[in-house]
């Protein structure tokens, strides 16, 4: 056995792990970063970045089809999936090269291999023992399935969907959350007939109900089929495709079944429980400062219960490095972490839904305003429909912002600041929103909640 010693050892180099490593090195700590795959983890290689590249290709396909609407004569000859793949891989490769260079420049030691926690201060990687004064668990997540639903053949997860070298004619998508609707959006733009199966009453069920309903109308208008409030029962497959059976007896035939029912924590067999780390259904339990039940051991990202978002993991990593350094960083509650679904149309939100706000503060203590993007000049130029919904406590702060429409994800930064800084609508109304931008829609919504609407 060989041994290496560091101030901080990080198990996993995804968004949370590499962010912790970068910030820790910046603060003067020596860092050992353990990764069995590639630096960047799920987000960079099989998640956020490659799927958003696919979505951009899908947007280009849609715009090309509709180009005459904008006075541009262009012919749509279909989608070259090999060229789409090359574009996607170039984006990922470029980001990977940049991250690898940055990690090396910061003097962070990368240990390649599968790590296993063997004590509160040691991680074993093959025949190496990596020792740290502090250990950060950042082992990430995997694509979940349902009990009895075996992935294989024509039953695929998002990872296999990214690697397809053909465009299927028909796809059934199990799950109407973020991953499911994003892939459904891509495939529809590529010419696929898509049917989404969601057991809950709405698509994007974690969003404000009014946003979910608008989203369903938009998908229906695009010709994307969906079945809501009905559970999956079984699937059979043969050389031609799959037959999905629902609990109500209905069947759906397709070439492929995409299983998009969420992600589970990658913690099995990594020694966490044996060392004394408190676990719950595979998740690592921490306090609000991301410390586990074992002194000196922290956890970040998707293995910590809550939102499974790359930017949450990234912020967790920065937080833990600063916590170890004694800087006492500020805790950001999950409810105030921004969320974006990058489908067509996009959905973006931060803070409480209207229903949650009324439950928390009282039905008569909450007001909301829904600004229709039909009144926004830039949205009209882009040809998108949707709305900006703002929720406030009466005579109090804004506690939620919920948006739907193409490119509204780019507006979430201002919304996040407003909600996290507990701003009142009256605090926002004196601020200028550039014209013509979609950002003006936020300004209009705050003007209305402040009691001085201009266009309604």
C-alpha positions in Angstrom: 0.0 0.0 0.0 1.2 3.5 -0.9 -0.1 6.5 1.0 -0.7 10.2 0.0 -1.6 12.9 2.5 -3.7 16.0 1.9 -5.6 18.7 3.9 -8.8 17.8 2.1 -9.7 14.6 0.2 -12.6 14.7 -2.2 -14.4 11.6 -3.4 -15.9 12.5 -6.8 -15.0 15.1 -9.3 -18.5 16.2 -10.5 -19.9 19.7 -10.1 -19.7 19.5 -6.3 -16.4 17.8 -6.0 -14.4 19.9 -8.5 -15.9 23.1 -7.1 -14.8 22.1 -3.6 -11.3 21.3 -4.9 -11.0 24.6 -6.8 -12.1 26.7 -3.8 -10.1 24.7 -1.3 -6.9 25.2 -3.4 -7.7 28.9 -3.6 -7.8 29.0 0.2 -4.4 27.4 0.5 -5.3 23.8 1.2 -3.7 20.8 -0.4 -6.3 18.7 -2.2 -6.6 15.1 -3.4 -9.4 14.7 -5.9 -10.5 11.1 -6.6 -12.5 10.3 -9.7 -13.2 6.9 -11.4 -14.5 8.5 -14.6 -13.8 11.9 -16.1 -13.4 15.2 -14.4 -16.7 17.1 -14.5 -18.9 14.1 -13.8 -22.5 13.6 -14.9 -23.2 17.2 -15.7 -20.4 17.8 -18.1 -20.3 14.4 -19.8 -23.8 12.9 -19.8 -26.1 15.5 -18.3 -26.4 19.3 -18.4 -23.9 20.2 -21.1 -24.6 17.6 -23.7 -28.4 17.7 -23.3 -28.4 21.5 -23.7 -26.3 21.2 -26.8 -29.0 18.8 -28.2 -31.7 21.3 -27.2 -29.8 24.0 -29.1 -29.7 21.8 -32.2 -33.4 21.2 -31.8 -34.0 24.9 -31.6 -32.1 25.5 -34.8 -34.2 22.8 -36.5 -37.4 24.5 -35.4 -36.3 28.0 -36.4 -35.2 26.6 -39.8 -38.6 25.1 -40.4 -40.2 28.4 -39.6 -37.7 30.7 -41.3 -40.1 32.1 -43.8 -42.1 33.5 -40.9 -39.1 35.8 -40.3 -38.5 36.6 -44.0 -35.7 34.2 -44.5 -35.9 31.6 -47.2 -34.3 28.4 -46.0 -35.0 24.8 -46.8 -35.1 22.2 -44.0 -33.6 18.9 -45.2 -33.8 17.0 -41.9 -31.4 16.4 -39.0 -28.0 14.8 -39.5 -27.6 13.0 -36.2 -23.9 12.2 -36.8 -23.3 16.0 -37.2 -25.4 16.7 -34.1 -23.3 14.2 -32.2 -20.1 15.8 -33.4 -21.3 19.2 -32.4 -22.3 18.0 -28.9 -19.0 16.1 -28.4 -17.0 19.2 -29.4 -18.8 21.3 -26.8 -18.2 18.7 -24.1 -14.6 18.1 -25.1 -13.8 21.8 -25.0 -15.3 22.3 -21.5 -13.5 19.1 -20.3 -10.1 20.4 -21.7 -10.7 23.7 -19.9 -11.6 22.1 -16.6 -8.6 19.7 -16.8 -6.2 22.5 -17.4 -7.7 24.6 -14.5 -7.4 21.7 -12.1 -3.8 21.1 -13.1 -3.0 24.9 -12.9 -4.4 25.0 -9.3 -2.0 22.2 -8.2 -4.8 19.8 -7.3 -3.7 16.2 -7.3 -6.1 14.0 -9.3 -6.2 10.3 -8.2 -7.8 8.1 -10.9 -9.8 5.1 -9.7 -12.8 4.1 -7.7 -12.5 5.3 -4.1 -14.0 3.8 -0.9 -14.2 5.5 2.4 -12.3 3.3 5.0 -12.1 5.7 8.0 -13.1 9.3 8.8 -9.8 10.4 7.3 -8.9 7.8 4.6 -10.2 6.8 1.2 -8.8 3.7 -0.5 -8.2 3.7 -4.2 -6.9 0.4 -5.4 -3.6 -0.2 -3.5 -3.4 3.5 -2.5 -4.5 5.0 0.8 -5.4 8.6 0.4 -5.4 10.5 3.8 -7.0 13.8 4.5 -7.6 16.0 7.6 -11.1 16.4 6.1 -13.0 14.3 3.6 -15.7 15.5 1.3 -18.1 12.9 -0.2 -19.2 14.0 -3.7 -20.0 10.7 -5.4 -23.0 12.0 -7.4 -26.0 10.2 -8.8 -27.2 7.7 -11.4 -30.3 7.3 -13.6 -33.0 5.5 -11.5 -35.5 3.0 -12.7 -38.7 1.6 -11.2 -38.9 -1.7 -9.2 -39.2 -4.5 -11.7 -38.3 -2.3 -14.7 -35.1 -3.5 -16.2 -33.1 -1.1 -18.4 -31.6 -2.7 -21.5 -32.3 -3.2 -25.2 -35.0 -0.8 -26.2 -35.5 0.4 -22.6 -33.0 3.2 -22.1 -32.0 6.0 -19.8 -30.8 9.5 -20.6 -27.2 8.3 -20.9 -28.1 5.8 -23.7 -30.4 8.4 -25.3 -27.5 10.8 -25.8 -25.5 8.1 -27.6 -28.2 7.1 -30.1 -26.9 7.1 -33.7 -30.4 7.4 -35.2 -33.6 9.5 -34.7 -36.4 7.2 -33.6 -39.8 7.5 -35.3 -41.7 7.0 -32.0 -40.6 7.2 -28.3 -42.5 6.7 -25.1 -41.0 8.7 -22.2 -41.6 7.5 -18.7 -41.5 10.6 -16.5 -42.7 14.1 -17.1 -40.1 15.9 -15.0 -37.1 17.9 -16.2 -35.2 15.1 -18.0 -38.3 13.6 -19.6 -39.7 16.8 -21.0 -36.3 18.0 -22.3 -35.7 14.8 -24.3 -39.3 14.8 -25.4 -38.8 18.4 -26.7 -35.6 17.5 -28.5 -37.1 14.4 -30.2 -40.3 16.3 -31.3 -38.1 19.0 -32.9 -36.2 16.2 -34.7 -39.4 14.8 -36.1 -40.2 12.0 -33.6 -43.7 11.1 -32.4 -43.4 11.3 -28.6 -45.7 10.2 -25.7 -44.9 11.1 -22.1 -46.3 9.0 -19.2 -46.5 10.8 -15.9 -48.0 9.3 -12.7 -48.6 12.7 -11.1 -51.4 15.1 -12.3 -49.2 17.4 -14.3 -46.1 17.7 -16.4 -43.1 19.4 -14.6 -45.0 18.6 -11.4 -42.6 20.4 -9.1 -43.5 23.8 -10.7 -46.3 26.2 -9.8 -49.5 24.6 -11.0 -50.4 27.5 -13.3 -47.0 27.1 -15.0 -47.5 23.3 -15.4 -50.9 23.9 -17.1 -49.4 26.4 -19.5 -46.6 24.0 -20.2 -49.1 21.2 -21.0 -50.9 23.5 -23.4 -47.7 24.4 -25.2 -46.7 20.7 -25.5 -50.2 19.8 -26.7 -49.9 22.6 -29.3 -46.6 21.2 -30.5 -48.2 17.7 -30.9 -46.4 16.1 -28.0 -48.7 13.5 -26.5 -48.9 12.8 -22.7 -50.8 10.7 -20.3 -51.2 12.2 -16.8 -52.2 10.7 -13.4 -51.6 7.1 -14.6 -48.9 4.8 -13.4 -46.7 2.5 -15.5 -47.3 -1.2 -15.1 -45.0 -3.1 -17.4 -43.1 -3.1 -20.7 -42.4 -5.8 -23.3 -39.9 -5.5 -26.1 -39.0 -7.2 -29.4 -36.9 -6.4 -32.4 -39.4 -3.8 -33.6 -40.0 -1.8 -30.4 -41.7 -1.8 -27.0 -45.2 -2.1 -25.7 -45.8 -0.1 -22.5 -48.8 -1.1 -20.4 -50.3 1.3 -17.9 -52.2 0.4 -14.7 -55.5 1.4 -16.3 -54.9 -1.1 -19.1 -54.0 1.3 -21.8 -51.0 0.4 -24.0 -48.5 2.6 -25.8 -46.3 1.3 -28.7 -43.0 2.9 -29.6 -39.5 2.1 -30.9 -38.0 3.0 -27.5 -38.9 3.6 -23.9 -36.9 6.4 -22.2 -36.9 5.9 -18.4 -36.7 9.4 -16.9 -38.0 8.9 -13.3 -35.3 10.8 -11.6 -31.8 10.1 -10.2 -30.6 8.1 -7.2 -27.6 8.7 -5.0 -24.4 6.9 -6.0 -23.4 5.7 -2.5 -23.7 1.9 -2.6 -20.5 0.0 -1.7 -18.5 3.1 -1.0 -18.0 2.4 2.7 -20.0 5.3 4.0 -22.3 3.4 6.4 -19.4 1.2 7.7 -17.5 4.3 8.8 -20.6 5.6 10.6 -22.1 8.1 8.2 -25.9 8.3 8.7 -27.8 7.3 5.6 -31.4 7.3 4.5 -32.4 5.3 1.4 -28.9 5.8 0.0 -28.7 9.5 0.7 -26.1 11.0 3.0 -27.7 12.9 5.9 -26.0 16.2 6.8 -26.8 19.2 8.9 -27.5 22.5 7.3 -23.8 23.1 7.1 -23.3 19.9 5.1 -21.4 18.1 7.9 -22.2 14.4 8.2 -22.6 12.4 11.5 -18.8 11.7 11.3 -16.7 14.6 12.4 -14.5 16.0 9.6 -16.6 14.3 6.9 -18.8 16.4 4.7 -21.2 15.6 1.8 -22.2 17.7 -1.2 -24.4 17.5 -4.3 -26.8 14.9 -5.4 -26.1 12.5 -2.5 -27.5 15.1 -0.1 -31.3 15.0 0.0 -33.0 17.8 -1.9 -32.8 19.4 -5.3 -30.5 17.4 -7.7 -29.1 20.3 -9.7 -25.5 20.9 -10.9 -25.4 24.5 -9.6 -26.6 23.4 -6.2 -23.8 20.8 -6.0 -21.3 23.5 -7.3 -22.4 25.9 -4.5 -22.2 23.0 -2.0 -18.6 22.5 -3.0 -17.7 26.1 -2.5 -19.6 26.2 0.8 -17.8 23.2 2.3 -14.3 24.5 1.3 -15.1 27.8 3.0 -16.7 26.0 6.0 -13.5 24.0 6.5 -11.5 27.3 6.3 -13.7 28.8 9.1 -15.2 31.5 6.8 -18.8 30.7 8.0 -20.4 30.9 4.5 -24.2 31.7 4.3 -26.6 28.8 4.0 -28.9 28.9 0.9 -32.1 26.9 1.4 -33.1 24.6 -1.4 -36.4 26.5 -1.9 -34.3 29.6 -2.9 -32.1 27.7 -5.4 -33.1 28.6 -9.1 -34.5 25.9 -11.3 -34.6 25.9 -15.1 -36.1 23.3 -17.5 -34.5 23.9 -21.0 -37.3 22.6 -23.2 -39.4 24.5 -25.8 -40.8 26.4 -24.0 -38.4 26.9 -21.1 -39.6 27.0 -17.5 -37.6 28.8 -14.8 -38.5 29.4 -11.1 -37.2 30.3 -7.7 -38.9 30.4 -4.3 -42.3 29.3 -3.2 -45.2 28.4 -5.5 -48.4 30.3 -4.9 -50.0 27.3 -3.2 -46.9 26.8 -0.9 -46.8 30.5 0.0 -50.5 30.5 1.0 -49.9 27.4 3.0 -46.9 28.9 4.8 -48.2 32.5 5.3 -52.0 32.1 5.2 -54.4 32.3 2.2 -55.3 35.9 2.8 -51.7 37.0 3.4 -50.4 36.3 -0.1 -50.9 38.0 -3.5 -49.7 37.1 -7.0 -49.6 38.6 -10.4 -49.3 36.8 -13.7 -47.9 39.0 -16.5 -48.6 37.5 -20.0 -45.6 37.6 -22.4 -48.0 38.6 -25.2 -47.5 42.2 -24.0 -43.7 42.0 -24.1 -42.1 43.3 -27.3 -39.0 41.0 -27.3 -41.2 37.9 -26.7 -43.3 38.9 -29.7 -40.1 39.3 -31.8 -38.9 35.8 -30.7 -42.4 34.3 -31.3 -42.8 32.9 -27.9 -45.8 32.8 -25.6 -45.8 32.4 -21.8 -46.0 34.4 -18.6 -44.1 35.7 -15.6 -45.8 35.0 -12.3 -44.7 36.8 -9.1 -45.8 35.8 -5.6 -45.5 38.1 -2.6 -46.5 38.3 1.0 -49.0 41.2 1.4 -47.0 44.3 2.6 -44.0 42.0 2.5 -41.3 40.5 0.3 -41.4 38.6 -3.0 -41.2 34.9 -2.1 -41.5 33.3 -5.5 -41.0 34.0 -9.2 -42.3 31.5 -11.9 -41.7 31.9 -15.6 -42.6 30.0 -18.8 -41.5 31.0 -22.4 -38.5 30.6 -24.6 -35.3 31.9 -23.1 -36.9 32.7 -19.7 -34.0 30.8 -18.1 -31.8 33.8 -18.8 -34.1 35.9 -16.5 -33.6 33.7 -13.4 -30.6 35.6 -12.1 -32.6 38.7 -11.2 -35.4 36.6 -9.8 -33.0 34.8 -7.6 -31.5 38.0 -6.2 -35.0 39.4 -5.5 -36.2 36.3 -3.7 -33.0 35.6 -1.7 -32.6 39.3 -0.7 -36.3 39.4 0.4 -37.0 42.4 -1.8 -40.4 44.1 -1.9 -42.0 44.8 -5.2 -41.7 48.5 -4.3 -37.9 48.0 -4.0 -37.8 46.8 -7.6 -40.1 49.3 -9.4 -37.6 52.2 -9.4 -35.0 50.0 -11.2 -34.9 50.2 -15.0 -35.3 47.1 -17.2 -33.8 47.6 -20.6 -36.1 47.9 -23.6 -36.8 45.8 -25.5 -36.0 42.7 -23.4 -37.9 39.9 -21.8 -36.6 41.2 -18.5 -39.1 44.0 -18.9 -41.8 41.5 -18.1 -40.4 41.1 -14.6 -40.5 44.8 -14.2 -44.1 44.9 -15.3 -45.1 42.2 -12.9 -43.4 44.0 -10.0 -45.1 47.3 -11.0 -48.5 45.5 -10.8 -47.8 43.9 -7.4 -46.7 47.4 -6.1 -50.1 48.7 -7.1 -49.1 50.7 -10.2 -49.5 48.5 -13.3 -48.8 50.3 -16.6 -50.2 47.9 -19.2 -53.0 46.1 -17.5 
